[in-house]
Amino acid sequence: MAALDALVAAEYIHWDDKSDTSNIVILEGWEREGERPKVDHKLLGTSTIGLNIKGGTCHA
């Protein structure tokens, strides 16, 4: 319930009648731009060219 209360406080959901979770109204279903994790794509490498994936293992 604490997680749902946090979503209410952050205004992601509206939940007046807390007798059942079917009463939840979703106001926002995505991350807000300012809350998105910052990712350095240079460190991750955004290209998959030349990679072979077999049996769950990545071979470069």
C-alpha positions, 0 to 999 in steps of 0.5 A: 500500500505504501507504493500506491500511496507514493503514486497518489502523492506524486499524482501518477494515480487518483485513488479516492475509494481505497476499498479496492484497487479497481478504483485506481485511476491512472493519471500518468503512465510513464516517467516524467522527463525530469525523473528519467535516469541519465544514461551515457550512451557513449559508455554503453555503446548504442550499436549492436552491429557485429554482435552475435547472440547465441544461447543467451551469450553475447559474442562480439 
